[in-house]
Amino acid sequence: MNKIGRLLFFTGSCVLWLCLLALVLEGWARWHWRRIETQNPFVKSRIDEELWPIPRIPENDFSAYLNDADLRNTYRGQGKSQTTLAGPAPEDELLWRFPAFIAQENDFYRHVFANVYGLNILSLTETGDISETYAAIPAGKGDSLLKAVGEADLEPLVRALKELATSAETHRFVPALSPEHRGPFGYAVLRSPAAEGGGCWLAYPRSEVWPPAETDTLWELDFFTYKKHMERRDRINALGITEDFRINNYGFRDADIIVPKPAGTYRILCVGASTTEEGPVNDLTYPAILETLLNKHFGFNRIDVVNCGLSGMNSLKHRMRVGDYLALDPDLVVLYNAVNDICHDLYPIWVKDASPLQKRLRESVFLRRYFGQVLLPDRSRMRADIEHSKISNLEFFIRYFRKHQVDVAVCSFAAPSPDALSRVERDYYEYYTVLEWTGRYSNFECYLNALRLYNEALHRLCERENVLYIPVEENMRDGVVMFGDICHLRNPGIEKKAGIIADALIPRIEKAARL
C-alpha cells in the first residue's frame, strides 16, 4: 500500500506541476502578446497611424530617379493615354468574357463564373427549351424559356433565337421589358457550337446584383471588378501610406490604355491582388516601375506594362477573369499570387477539418504561437490541397493564354525572411498574421510554411508547363524596410520587386519581340 500511495502521490504531484507549468506558460504567452500590442514600435505605428519607425534615409524609400515625372513620362508605354478614353460597353465585356465561360472544364467552374459575374446563363435547345442552367432562378433543365424570363420578355427572345439560327450573326442583344431583368444590357443571345442541342446560350444580369453598388464605392462587383474612371485621393492604407488612386477605362489602376495596342507595342499585364495594385500613386506601383525600367533598358517607350492587380483577388477569380485580361491585347502576362489563396481560402478549410482535440488546443495562445503547425493538417495534406484547389486554377490560366498565343510568367511570392528579422520585427509580423490574415487559426511560422509549399508548387507548375519562373521570393530576403506586413511592400520593396521581375523578363522580351 505504501508503494501504491507513493506512486499516486508522485503521479498527482507531476500532474499538478504540469498544470501549474501550463498555466504559467499560457499566462506568460498572453502577457507577452499584450506587451507586443502596447509596446512594439511597428504595431504602435500601425495603430496610431504614425510614421514607420525606421530611419528616414534615401535607402529606405524609392530611388530618386523614380520621383522624376519627366523621366517616367519619357519611358511611358506608347499604348498608354494621358487623356481619358472611353471604356468598353457592357455588351462588349460580355462578348469577350463568354469564351472563357465556354472554356471552363466542368459545370462547377461554369457555375462559379455565373455567380461571380452576377449572371444567369442558360443553354437553350433549337426549340427554346432549357437544356442546362447556371442561374439563380426557379427554372431548370427541361423547362420552357417562359419559366425563366416571364411572359413579357418571351416573344422578343423567341424571335431573336429564330433569327439568329438562320443568320450569320454570332450574337444578338435584346432589351428587357420586365424591370427586374433590366441591367447594363437586357438579354444576350449567343450562338455557339458548345451550346447543348445545337441551340444558343442566353445570358442576362441577375436583378439582385445590378445596378452596381452604391456611388461612393470603387467596386462594380465587390473584390472582383472596379468601376471605370473612378478616383480616390488621400486614402491612408493599412500600412499608413497615403495613396492617390485612379481607375482606367478598363477598370484597373493605371492610365487609360489603347485597345488594340498601337503597332510595334509589346504589352505586359501584371496580374495579382493588392500586392500588385499597391503603391502611393498609379505611377509608383511595381507594374509602373517595371514599365519604366524596361523601356529605359531598351531606350524607347514601346513596352506597355498594365497594372491588373485588384484587392482581394485569388487564383479562382483570376481564372474567371481571363477574358478581361485577354481583351487588353497582351503579349505577356506576369502572375503574382498566393496570400489570399492561403489565408482566406485554404486556412479556413484546414481549421474546419481539424480534430476536436486540435480545435480545443487552438484556444491556447501559447500552443497556437509555438506549436501552431501541430494544430494544422500534415504537410502532405496541405500540399495536396494547394495542388488540387489552387494550382489547377493556374494551369487553366496558363493554358487559356497559351491557346491565344500569349506568353505567361509566374513569380514566386515574397514574405519577410525569418533570418533577416530582429525579435521586435518577428513579434510585429506574428501579431499582424493573427490580427489580419490567419486569425486564431495559425501563426507567422505556419504561414511561412504554407507559403513555402505554395511556392514549391508554383515552381513545379512552371516546369510542367514550360513557363518562365521568376524568383521574387528567393531574392527578397528582407524585413521591415521592405515589408509592411506579411505580404504588402513598402516603397523600396515595391521597387526591388519590379527590378527582380525586369531582370527576368529582359531576355524573354528580347527573344519574343526581337528587340
MIKEMI-500504 format. One record per residue: residue in three letters; x, y, z of N, C-alpha, C, O in turn. Coordinates in pm, whole numbers, plus 50000, padded with zeros to 5 digits. Layout:
<nodes>
ALAXYZXYZXYZXYZ/...
</nodes>
This chain:
<nodes>
MET500824987950000500005000050000500855012650000500525022749938/ASN501985011550074502875023250078503425026449940503535038149902/LYS503765015949863504275017949727503215024249639503495033349561/ILE501975019149651500875024649572500625039149611500395047749525/GLY500675041849742500455055449789501515064949738501205076049694/ARG502765060449744503855069049694503715071549544503965082549495/LEU503305060849471503115062349326502015072349295502175080949208/LEU500895071249367499795080549345500205094749381499855104249311/PHE500945096249492501415109449532502335115449425502215127049389/PHE503265106949377504205111549274503455115449147503735125849088/THR502505106949105501745109748983500935122648998500925131148910/GLY500245123749114499455135749138500305148249141499905158649089/SER501485147249202502385158749207502845162849067502895174649034/CYS503155152848984503575155648846502465162648768502695172348696/VAL501235157548785500105163548716499915178048760499695186948678/LEU499985180348892499815193848944500905203248893500635214548854/TRP502165198348894503255206548846503105209448696503385220548650/LEU502645199448620502415201548477501305211648454501405220248367/CYS500245210748532499155220348521499645234448556499305244248491/LEU500455235048661501005248048700501895253648591501835265548560/LEU502735244948534503615249248425502805254148306503135264348246/ALA501735246748272500875250748161500245264348186500185272748096/LEU499795266648309499195279448344500225290648337499915301648290/VAL501435287948382502495298048378502835301548234502935313248198/LEU503005291148150503335293448009502215300847937502485310047859/GLU500975296947962499855303747899499755318147946499525327247867/GLY499945320248076499915333848129501015342348070500795353948034/TRP502225336548061503335343948001503045347347856503305358547812/ALA502505337647780502215339947638501195351247620501345359647532/ARG500165351347705499145361847695499725375347737499405385547676/TRP500575375447841501235387847881502135393047769502125404947737/HIS502905383847711503805387947603503015393247484503445402847420/TRP501885387147454501055391747342500555405947368500565414447280/ARG500105408347491499655421647527500795431647521500585443147480/ARG501985427647559503165436247554503485440147409503825451647381/ILE503375430347317503575433347175502585444047130502955453647063/GLU501345442247167500265451247126500485465447176500125475047106/THR501045467047294501165480247355502535486547341502655498747352/GLN503585478647318504935484047320505725482047191506715489147169/ASN505325472647105506075470546982505985483046894504885487346861/PRO507105488946854507055501646780506365500546644505735510146600/PHE506465489046577505835487446447504325485546461503555490646380/VAL503915478346563502495477046591501905490646626500845494346575/LYS502585498146712502105511146754501995520746637501065528646630/SER502945520046543502885529146428501655526046342501055535146285/ARG501285513246333500095509446258498825514046330497925519746268/ILE498775511646460497575515146537497375530246542496265535246526/ASP498465537546565498395552146583498535559746451498485572046450/GLU498715552346338498915558446206500065568446209499965579546157/GLU501155564146269502365572246276503375567446172503165557246106/LEU504465575046158505495571346063506135558046101506235554546219/TRP506555550846000507215537946020508505539946098509305548546062/PRO508725532446205509875535046293511195529546241511835521246305/ILE511595534246123512925531246070513535544346025512815554146005/PRO514855544946008515495557445967514935562845835514765555245740/ARG514645575745829514135582145708515315586345622515695598145619/ILE515885576745553517035578945467516665574545326515745566445309/PRO517375579545224517025576145086516965561145059516135556644980/GLU517825553445124517855539045101516555532245144516295520945104/ASN515765538745225514525533045274513295538645203512185538445257/ASP513495543545083512395548645001512705545844854513705539244824/PHE511865550644764512145549044622513455555844584513865565644646/SER514105550544481515275557344426514855571044373513725573044328/ALA515775580344378515455594244343514935595544200514065603744173/TYR515465587344107515085589043967513615585743943513005591043850/LEU513035577144028511625573544010510685584944045509535585044003/ASN511165594644122510345606244155510405617044048509795627644063/ASP511125614443940511235623743827510085621043730510135611543653/ALA509055629443734507875627243649508235627943501507665620643420/ASP509185636843465509585637943324510205624943275509935620443164/LEU511035618743360511645606043320510575595143305510605587343210/ARG509655594843399508605584743389507775586743262507395576943197/ASN507495599143226506745601843104507535597842980506965593042882/THR508865599942985509705596242871509615581442841509595577342725/TYR509545573342945509545558842927508175552542950508065540542977/ARG507155560742939505795555342950505445547842821505775552342712/GLY504785536542835504435528642719503575536342619502715544142658/GLN503825534142491503135541742387501655537942374500885544942309/GLY501265526842438499855523242439499075529042555497905525942574/LYS499725537642635499085544342748498635558342705499375565442637/SER497455562142745496925575342710496925584342833496565579942942/GLN497325596842816497265606642924495955614342923495715622743010/THR495125611542826493785617042822492775605942849493105594142838/THR491575609642883490545599942916489995593442790489595600342695/LEU489985580242789489435572642677488145565742719487945562642837/ALA487285563542624486035556642652486305542242694487195535642641/GLY485525537542788485625523642829484725514742745483905519742669/PRO484885501842757484065492642679482615492742727482345495442843/ALA481705489742638480305488342674480095474942746480835465442720/PRO479115474042834478835461042899478605449742801478955438242829/GLU478025452842685477835442542583479175437142533479315425042512/ASP480145446042514481475441742470482145432942576482775422942544/GLU481995436942702482585429242811482025414942812482775405342827/LEU480725413742797480125400442796480665392042680480925380242698/LEU480825398042563481275390642446482695385442462483005374642412/TRP483575392942529484915387442545485025378342668485945370242678/ARG484075379542761484085370742877483495357042844483895347042903/PHE482535356642752481795344342732482655332742681482435321342724/PRO483635335042592484515323742556485215317442676485475305442676/ALA485525325542778486135320042899485135311342975485525301343037/PHE483875315042973482835306643033482765293142960482725282643024/ILE482745293642828482675281442748483885272542773483775260242776/ALA485055278842792486305271342806486445264342941487305255742956/GLN485605268043040485725261643171485545246643159484755241843078/GLU486285239143241486425224843222485225216743267485045205443221/ASN484405221943356483245214543403482195224143456482415236243461/ASP481055218643495479935226943538480225234643666479685245543687/PHE481075229043753481395236243876481955250143844481505260043901/TYR482915250843753483535263543721482585272543641482655284743652/ARG481715266643561480725274743492479745281143592479335292543574/HIS479375273743694478525279443798479255290743872478655301143902/VAL480525288743901481315299243966481345311743879481145322843928/PHE481585309843751481625321043656480325328943661480345341243673/ALA479205322043650477905328843653477705336343784477165347443784/ASN478145330543893477935336744024478805349144043478315359344090/VAL480085348244008480965359644034480635371543945480855383043985/TYR480125369043825479725379943737478285384243756477825393743693/GLY477565377243843476175380943867475275378743748474415386943718/LEU475485367443678474725364443558473845352043576474175343043653/ASN472745351843505472025339543478472415335043337472305342943243/ILE472855322743322473265317643192472505304643166472565295343246/LEU471805304043054471015292343018471485286942884471775294642792/SER471565273942872471775267342744470415263342690469635256742759/LEU470115267442567468805265342508468895256142387469855256842310/THR467905247442371467805239142252467275247442136466925259042154/GLU467225241342017466705248341899465255252341915464805262041853/THR464515245041999463105248142021462895258442133461765262442161/GLY463985262642196463885272642301463705267142440463495274742535/ASP463785253842456463705247942590465085248642657466115249442590/ILE465065248142789466305249142866466965235442874466345225842920/SER468215234542831468955221942842469945222042959470355211443006/GLU470325234043007471215235043122471085248943181470865258643108/THR471225250143312471125263243376472335265743465472815256743535/TYR472805277843460473825282743552473255295743607473655306743568/ALA472295294043699471475305443732470805304043868470655293043922/ALA470415315543923469645316044047468175318744013467625329144051/ILE467565309543943466175310843900465455297643925466105287243937/PRO464125297843934463395285343960463395275643842463165263643862/ALA463635280543721463635271843604464855262643605465905266043660/GLY464695251043545465785241343538465775233743407465025236943316/LYS466625223743399466775215643280465435209743238464725203743319/GLY465095211443109463845206243056462685215843061461655213442997/ASP462815226943136461735236743145461705245543020462685246342945/SER460585252043000460465261442890461115274742928461305277643046/LEU461445282542827462065295642849461135304842928461595313543001/LEU459835302942912458855311242981459055311143132458895321443197/LYS459395299743187459565298543330460755306743379460785310643496/ALA461725309243293462925316643332462765331743320463225339143406/VAL462105336243212462115350643182460765357543200460715369743211/GLY459705350143202458395356243213457785359543078458475360242977/GLU456495361343079455735362842954456095375642879456125375642756/ALA456355386542952456595399442887457815398842796457825405142689/ASP458855391442837460095391142760460215379142668461195378042594/LEU459255370242671459375357742596459345360042445460205354742374/GLU458385367642394458205368842249459435374642180459885368742082/PRO460005385942225461205391042156462405381642166463235381342075/LEU462495373942272463595364442284463445352842187464415348842123/VAL462235347442175461995336542081462255341241939462825333841858/ARG461845353441909462085358941775463585360241749464055357041640/ALA464315364841848465765366241833466435352641814467355351441734/LEU465975342641886466515329141872466325323941730467255318341673/LYS465135325741674464845321041538465665328541435466205322541341/GLU465775341641452466525349641357468015346441361468685346141258/LEU468525344041480469935340941494470275327541431471355325741375/ALA469345318241440469585304841386469725304841234470355295941178/THR469135314741168469155315041021470055326140966470035328840846/SER470825332541053471675343641009473135340241031473475329841089/ALA473995349140986475435347341006475915353841135477105353441167/GLU474995359941210475365366441336475805356241439475365344741438/THR476655360641527477085352141638476365355441768476365347641863/HIS475735367341772475055371441895474025382041864474035388141757/ARG473165384241956472165394641945471745398842086471515390342172/PHE471645411942108471195417142236469735421442225469345428242130/VAL468945417442321467505420042322467175428142447467425423442558/PRO466605439942433466255447842552465225440542639464335433842587/ALA465365441842768464405435842861463215445142880463385457242899/LEU462015439542875460815447142901460455447143049459945457043101/SER460735436043117460445434943259461475442643340462675440743320/PRO461055451343431462005459343509463045451143585464185455443597/GLU462655439443636463595431643716464715425543634465705420943691/HIS464595425343503465625419643417466435430243344467275426943260/ARG466195442743374466975453243311468295454843385468315454643508/GLY469345456443315470665458243371471495466243274470945474243198/PRO472795464343274473615471143174473235467043032473445474642937/PHE472695455243017472045450942893470875442142936470825437443049/GLY469955440042847468825431742884469165417042878469505410842979/TYR469065411342758469405397442735470435396542624470425404542531/ALA471315386942634472265384042528472005369942477472045360442555/VAL471745368642350471575355642286472845352942207473215360642119/LEU473515341942239474825339142180474795325342114474535315242180/ARG475055325241985475115312641914476485306441934477505313141920/SER476505293741967477775287141993477645272341967476645266242004/PRO478635266341905478595251841885478675244042016478335232242021/ALA479125250842122479215244142251477885243442324477765236442424/ALA476875250742276475575250342341474935236642325475045230442219/GLU474265232142429473625219142426472535218842320471795228442304/GLY472455207742247471395205842150471515214342026470555215441949/GLY472675220342004472845228541885472105241741890471915248041786/GLY471675246042005470925258242018471795270242050472855272241989/CYS471345278342147472045290542182472225291642333471645284142412/TRP473035301142369473175305042508472385317742531472325326542444/LEU471785318742647471105330942689471745335542819471845327842915/ALA472195348142822472835353742942472195367142975471925375142886/TYR471965369443103471415382343145471745384743293471895375243370/PRO471865397543333472255400743471471165396843572469975397643543/ARG471605392743689470675390043797470195403043859470965412343881/SER468935403543885468335415943932468875420344067468905432244097/GLU469325410644151469815414244283471235419844279471725425144379/VAL471905418744165473275423744152473315437344084474085446044124/TRP472515439143984472515451543907471295459843943470225454243969/PRO471425473243944472635480843909473765479044010473535474144120/PRO474975483143972476125481344062475935488244195474955495544217/ALA476885485944283476825490844420476735506044427476895513044327/GLU476485510944548476305525044572477435533544513478535528544488/THR477155546244493478045555144419479335558444491480305562544426/ASP479395556844623480595560844696481625549544707482545550544788/THR481505539144630482455528144631483135527044496482575530744393/LEU484355521844497485085519244373484585506544305484865504344187/TRP483865498244377483555484844330482335484544239481305490744268/GLU482455477344130481315473444049480775460344102479585459344133/LEU481635450244114481345437744183482405436144291483595436144260/ASP482005434944416482925435644529484115426244515483955414244493/PHE485315432144529486565424744527486715416044402487285405144406/PHE486175421344290486255414044164486425423444045487315421343962/THR485575433744034485715443543927485495457643982484635459944067/TYR486315466943930486175481043965485275488143864485135483843749/LYS484675499143910484045508343817485115515743738486225517843787/LYS484795519543617485735526643533485835541343572484855547443615/HIS487015546843556487275561243571486845566643708486335577743718/MET487075558743811486845563343947488165568044008489225563243970/GLU488085577444102489275582544170489075581944320487965583344371/ARG490175579944391490185580644536491495587244578492575582344546/ARG491395598244649492585605844685492775606344837491815605944914/ASP494055607144875494435608645016493865597545103493465599745218/ARG493845585845049493425574245127494615568645203495665566545144/ILE494455566245331495515560445412495325545345413494325540345464/ASN496275538045356496125523545351496525517145484496885523945580/ALA496445503845488496695496645613498095498545667498335496445786/LEU499025502445582500405504445623500695519045657501855522745679/GLY499655527245661499855541245694500405549545580500885560645602/ILE500345544445457500855551445340499685558145268498655551945243/THR499855571145236498825578445164498825574245017499865574144952/GLU497645570944965497515566544828496585575644749495505579344797/ASP497005579244629496125585144528495845574244425496755567344380/PHE494615572944390494165560944323493255564844207492225571244229/ARG493605560844083492725563343968492555550443890493525543243865/ILE491315547643852490985535543776490785539243630490165549443599/ASN491315531043541491305534543398490035530043327489055525843389/ASN490085531243194488915528243111488555513543107487465510043060/TYR489435504643154489135490443160488975485243303488885473143325/GLY488955494243399488695490243536489905485843614489775477743706/PHE491095490943580492315487543652493045500243695492815511043640/ARG493925498843794494655510343846495835513843756496965509543781/ASP495565521343654496595525043558496055536343471494895540143481/ALA496935541543385496475551143285495505544243189495515532043176/ASP494685552143121493825546543019494685540042911495745545242876/ILE494225528842861495025521442764494285520142632493065519442626/ILE495095519942526494585519142390494455504442351495415496742362/VAL493265500442306493005486842262492285487442127491285494542112/PRO492795480042027494035472142030495265481042043495235492942012/LYS496345474842090497555482642116498145488041986497985481841881/PRO498835499441991499475505041872500495495441811501075487141881/ALA500695496541683501675488041614503055489741676503465500841710/GLY503755478641691505095478941748505135478841899506215479541958/THR503985478141964503925478042111504005463742163503375454642109/TYR504775461842269504835449142340504155451542475504645459242557/ARG503025444842496502215447642615502305436242717502095424542684/ILE502605439942840502705430742953501595434043052501385445743085/LEU500875424043099499905425643206500475420043334500985408743335/CYS500405427643443500785422643575499495419343651498765428343692/VAL499245406643668498005401743727498285397543871499255390643900/GLY497425401843961497575398344102496505404944186495465409044135/ALA496765405944314495805411844408496355425144457496975432544381/SER496125428444585496585441144639498105442344637498625453544633/THR498825431144639500275431344635500815434744496502015436744480/THR499955435344397500295440544265499775454744249500445463344192/GLU498605457144300497945470144288498645481044368498575492744330/GLU499305477644478499785487044580500805497144528501545494544432/GLY500815508644595501765519344566501145532644601499925533944601/PRO501975542844630501415555744674500615562844566499625569444596/VAL501035561744440500315567344326500375557144213501165547744217/ASN499525559244111499495549844000500855547843935501185536843890/ASP501665558543929502955557843861504055551243944505165549443895/LEU503755547744069504755541644155504265528544214504525525444330/THR503565520844134503275506844164504375498444100505155503644020/TYR504455485644134505525477744073505355476443922506355476943851/PRO504105474843867503995474343721504445487343654505075486943548/ALA504125498943714504535511643655506055513043657506655517643560/ILE506685509143768508145509643776508765499743677509765502843613/LEU508175488143665508635478143568508615483843427509545481643350/GLU507555491043393507465497343261508615507143240509235507143134/THR508895515443342509995524843332511335517643315512135521443230/LEU511575507343395512835500043390513055493443254514155493943199/LEU512015487143200512155480043073512395489842958513285487642875/ASN511605500442951511785509942843513095517542856513725520942755/LYS513515520242977514805526642998515935517542952516905522042892/HIS515805504442980516805494842938516915494242785518025494342731/PHE515775493742718515795492442572515905505842500516195506142381/GLY515675516942571515855530142513514715535142429514945542842335/PHE513485530942458512305535942386511085534742477511225532242597/ASN509905536442421508675535442501507685525642438506475527642446/ARG508205515242376507355505642305506785494842397505965486742351/ILE507185494342522506695484042613505645490042707505945499342782/ASP504455484842701503395488142796503375477742907503455465742880/VAL503285482243030503055473143143501795478043213501765489143265/VAL500775469843215499475473643269499275467243406499435455143422/ASN498935475343503498665470643639497265464743645496275472143649/CYS497165451443645495885444643655495685438743795494915429243812/GLY496365444243894496155440044031494855445744086494445456744049/LEU494235438244173492965442644232492795435844367492905423644379/SER492545443744467492465438844604491475427244617490365427844565/GLY491895416844689491015405644718491015394444617490305384544635/MET491785395744510491775385444407492535372944452493435373744536/ASN492165361644396492845349044422492895341044293492465345944189/SER493425328944298493625321244176492315318044106492265317943983/LEU491255315344182489965312244121489405324544050488895323443938/LYS489495336144112489005348344049489815351843925489265356343825/HIS491135349743930491965351843811491505342643698491455346743582/ARG491175330443732490675320943633489395326343567489205324843447/MET488535332543646487275337643594487455350343511486575353843433/ARG488575357243527488765369943457489705368943339490155379243288/VAL490025356943293490955355743180490455363143057491255368442980/GLY489135363443038488585370742924488855385642932489165391942832/ASP488745391343055489045405543075490515408543047490835418742986/TYR491385399743091492815401743066493145400542918493895408742863/LEU492595390442853492875388342711492375400042626492975403242524/ALA491295406342668490725417542593491685429442584491505438042498/LEU492675429942671493635441042671494745439142568495645447542558/ASP494695428442492495635426042382497075424342433497975431342386/PRO497305415242528498655413642583499545404642499499065396342421/ASP500855406442515501845397042463502355387742572502775376442545/LEU502325392542695502865385142809502045388542933501685400142955/VAL501765378443014501075380343142501995375743254502495364543250/VAL502215384343353503025381143471502085379343589501315388343622/LEU502145367843654501245364643764502005364943896503065358843910/TYR501435372243993501985372744129500825370244225499995378944247/ASN500775358144280499575353844354499955343644460500795335044437/ALA499315344744580499465334144681498685337044808497905328644853/VAL498895348944868498495351045006496985349445028496575343745128/ASN496155354344935494715352944953494275338344940493355333845009/ASP494925330944852494665316644841494925309644974494115301545021/ILE496065312745035496485305945157495635310145276495035301745343/CYS495575323145301494975327945426493465328245425492835325545527/HIS492865331445311491415333145307490665321245250489455320145267/ASP491365312345183490715300545124491135287545191490285279745235/LEU492445285145199492925272345248492895271345401492475261145455/TYR493345281745469493375281045615492015278345677491925269945767/PRO490945284945635489625281645692489245266945673488615261045761/ILE489625261045560489345246845537490165238245632489645228945694/TRP491435241345643492315233445730491865234345876491945224545950/VAL491395245945916490925247546053489615240146074489425233446176/LYS488705241245978487415234545987487585219345997486835212646068/ASP488565213945925488765199545922489605194246038489885182246043/ALA489995202846130490815198546243490015189346336488785189846339/SER490715181146410490075172346506489535180446624489995191646647/PRO488585175046699488085182146818489215185946915489185196746974/LEU490205176946931491325180047020492135191746968492505200547045/GLN492405191946836493155203046778492405216246796493015226446827/LYS491095215946778490295228046795490355233046940490445245046964/ARG490305223847035490375227647174491755233347208491855243547277/LEU492815226847160494175231447188494445245147126495275252747176/ARG493755248147017493965260846949493515272647035493885284047006/GLU492735270247138492315281047227493485286547308493405297647362/SER494545278947315495725283347391496595292547308497015289047197/VAL496865304347359497755313747291499155307847282499805309047178/PHE499625301547386500965295747388501105284847283502065284947206/LEU500175275447279500265264447184500115269447041500805264846950/ARG499205278947022498985284046888500225291046834500535290046715/ARG500935298046921502085305446874503315296746855504055298546758/TYR503545287446945504795280046940504645265846884505655259446852/PHE503435260846874503225247446821502075247446720501335237646708/GLY501945258546649500825260246557500755249746448499665245746407/GLN501905245246399501905235746289501275222446330500675215546247/VAL501415218846458500805206446508499285207046502498625196746495/LEU498735219146505497295221046506496705222046365495505224446350/LEU497535220046264497115220346125497315206646062497995198146121/PRO496745204245943496985191445876498465189245848499265198645852/ASP498825176845821500215174045788500575179845651499695183545573/ARG501845180545623502345187045501501815180445375501555187245276/SER501655167245375501165160445255499735164845222499405166845105/ARG498885166245325497525171045303497545185545252496815188845160/MET498365194045312498445207945270498945208945126498415216645045/ARG499955201145095500505201144958499445196744856499325202644749/ALA498675186444890497635181444800496535191744780496055193444668/ASP496135198644886495095208844875495555220444787494775225544706/ILE496795224644801497325235444718497305231444571496885239244486/GLU497745219444542497775214744403496375213544345496105218144234/HIS495475207444421494155204444368493285216844352492645218544248/SER493275225544453492315236544450492905249744401492145258644365/LYS494235251244399494825263944359495675262944232495495270644138/ILE496595253544231497455252344113496645248343991497015252043879/SER495575240844009494715237243896494115249743831493955250043709/ASN493785259943911493295272543853494375279143768494085284443660/LEU495595278743815496685284943741497025276943615497455282843515/GLU496855263843618497025255743497496045260243389496425262043274/PHE494785262043427493785267043332494205280743280494145283443160/PHE494625289543372495065303043339496155302743232496065309843132/ILE497165294843253498295293843161497845288443026498215293942922/ARG497065277843026496665271242902495705280042821495725279642698/TYR494895287742889493985296642817494765307142739494465309742622/PHE495755313142803496555323142733497425316842624497585322542517/ARG497965305242653498785298442553497955295442428498445296742316/LYS496715291542447495815288942334495645301242247495415300042127/HIS495775312942308495625325542233496975332142205497035344242181/GLN498065324242206499415328842171499915340042261500585349242215/VAL499575339242388500055348842486500985341642583500635331242638/ASP502165347142604503145341342694502765344142839502085354042867/VAL503195335642931502905337243073504195335343153505005326643121/ALA504365343343256505445341543354504815341343493503855348443520/VAL505375333143582504835331543717505925335043818507045329943811/CYS505585343743913506515347844017506305339644144505175336344180/SER507385336344212507245331644350506795343344436507045354944403/PHE506145340144546505525350444629506405353244750506815344044821/ALA506685366044774507645370144876506995372045012505795374945022/ALA507805370445115507395372745254508625376845333509745374345289/PRO508435382945449509595386245533510405373745565509855363245597/SER511705375045557512585363745581512915362645730513425372245787/PRO512635351245794512935349845937514385352745970514685358046077/ASP515295349345879516725351345903517105366245909518135369745965/ALA516265374745852516575389045846515885397145955516005409345957/LEU515155390446045514305397446141514905397846281515465387946329/SER514775409246343515035410246486513855404346562512815401346503/ARG513995402946694512895398046775511695407446767510545402946761/VAL511955420446767510885430446760510145429346627508915429946625/GLU510875427746518510255426446387509415413746378508295413846328/ARG509985402646429509255390046423507955390846504506925385646462/ASP508025397346622506825399046703505765407046626504575403946633/TYR506215417146555505275425246476504575416746370503355417146358/TYR505355409146293504745400846189503855390046250502815386546194/GLU504255384646365503425374846435502075381046471501025375046449/TYR502115393146525500905399746569499945402046453498745399246465/TYR500455407146340499555410146230499175398046147498175398346076/THR499935387246156499485374746096498185370446161497225366646094/VAL498155370946293496965367046368495845377246353494685373546334/LEU496185390046360495175400546359494475401846225493265403746221/GLU495225400846113494665404245983494615392845883493895393745784/TRP495355382045906495465372245799494935358445837493965353845776/THR495525351845932495055338345964494175337846088493705327146125/GLY493965349346153493135349646273493685340346380494895339546398/ARG492825333646451493235324346556493595310646499493765300946572/TYR493695310146369493965297546304495415293046319495705281146331/SER496315302746319497705299046296498655309446353498285317146442/ASN499885309646300500885319546338501775322646219501605316946111/PHE502725331546240503605336046132504405324546073504515323345951/GLU504955316046158505745304746110504905295246025505375290345922/CYS503665292746066502785283945989502485290045852502455282845752/TYR502255303245848502045309745719503255307945628503105304945510/LEU504455309945684505655308245604505795293945553506225291845440/ASN505445284245636505495270245592504515267645478504855261145379/ALA503295272945491502305271245385502745278245258502575273045148/LEU503315290245273503795297645156504935290145088505025289944965/ARG505805283945167506895276045110506335264745023506845262244913/LEU505305257945071504675247344993504035253044866504095246844760/TYR503425264944877502785271144762503825274944656503625272344537/ASN504935281044700505985284744605506615272544539506935272844420/GLU506795261844615507295249444556506335244244450506765239444345/ALA505035245344476504035241044379504085249844254503925244844143/LEU504305262944272504435271944157505645267944071505565268043948/HIS506735264644137507935260744064507685248043982508085247243866/ARG507025238244043506705225843971505765228643854505915222943746/LEU504805237643876503875241443769504625247143649504365243343535/CYS505555256143675506325262443567507155252043492507295252843369/GLU507705242443564508475231943498507585223243411507965219543300/ARG506385219843461505465211443385504985218443258504915212443151/GLU504655231343272504055238643162505075246343078504705253342985/ASN506355244943111507415252243040507155267243040507165273742936/VAL506915272443160506605286543182507755292943258508375286543344/LEU508045305543227509105312743296508765314343444507695319343478/TYR509655310143530509545311543675510435323043719511635323143690/ILE509855332843787510605344543831510815343643982509835343944057/PRO512065342644029512335340344172512265353144255513295358144300/VAL511075358344275510915370444357511225367444503512025374444565/GLU510585357144557510795353844698512255351044729512775355344832/GLU512925343744642514315339944664515265351944669516355350944725/ASN514845363144612515705374944607515205386544693515695397744681/MET514245383744780513765394144871513825388945014512795387045078/ARG515025386745064515245381645199515385393445293516485396845337/ASP514255399845322514265412545392513255412745505512485403245525/GLY513275423945579512345425945689511575438945674511015441545568/VAL511555447145781510635458545788510985469945694510125478445669/VAL512195470445641512495480645541511655478245416511155487645355/MET511505465545379510795461845257509325458245282508455462145204/PHE509045451045389507715445245412506945452745519507405454045633/GLY505775457745482504915464445578504085454745660503685457945772/ASP503805443045605503175432045678503665419145615504725419145552/ILE502945408145628503475395445580503495394345428504065384845375/CYS502885403745357502865402945211502995416345141503585417145034/HIS502455427145200502485440145135503845446845153504505445345256/LEU504225454145049505555460045045505495475145068504545481745028/ARG506515480345131506725494645139507465499145015507835490944931/ASN507695512045002508195517544876509455510644824509485506844707/PRO510505508944905511705502344850511455487844810512105482744718/GLY510515481144878510185467444841509485466744706509735457644627/ILE508595476344680507915477044551508945478744439508875472044336/GLU509895487744461510925489944359511805477644340512125473944227/LYS512185471244449513045459444438512345448244363512965441644279/LYS511065446044391510325435644321510275438544172510455429644090/ALA510025451144137510005454943996511335452043929511375447543814/GLY512445454644000513765452143945514035437343922514605433543820/ILE513615429044017513795414544004513035409343881513575401543802/ILE511805413943865510995409443753511545414743621511545407643520/ALA512015427243621512615432943500513815424643454513935421443336/ASP514695421243547515885413343513515495399943452516165395143360/ALA514425393843502513995380943450513335382143313513445373043231/LEU512665393343288511905394743164512735399643046512405396742931/ILE513795407043072514555413042961514985402742857514745405042739/PRO515605391442895515965381442792514735375942720514775373242600/ARG513635374142794512405368942734511845378642630511445374542521/ILE511835391442664511315401542573512215402942450511725404142338/GLU513505402742473514445403642360514195392642259514225394942138/LYS513965380742308513735369342221512375369942153512255367542033/ALA511335373342232509965373142179509705384542083509085382641978/ALA510175396442118509875408342039510995412141944510865421641868/ARG512105404541948513255407341862513715421841877513945428941779/LEU513845426042001514255439742030515765441142028516295452042050/
</nodes>
